[in-house]
Amino acid sequence: MTIDERLDRLTERHEALTLTVENLEHAVDSLAAAVAALAQGQAKAQAKLDKRMDSFLTATLRIGADFAARLEKLEAEGNE
């Protein structure tokens, strides 16, 4: 194999590797965008869940306070 043939072969390999790296860069960029979109969707879903949990806990506390007030009223009426 002559030096020119080796140089041609190395040039072909270099071009093939360059294309492969470029394809991998595009794939990584696409995957990064997909992950970012998923993360954003997850953050929105978590915020929605947090809001629902806050409403639920607020309602539960209100029910507990009403129940305690009723018990106190019944106990006060029973002690009279």
Secondary structure, 3 states (H helix, E strand, C coil): CCHHHHHHHHHHHHHHHHHHHHHHHHHHHHHHHHHHHHHHHHHHHHHHHHHHHHHHHHHHHHHHHHHHHHHHHHHHHHCC
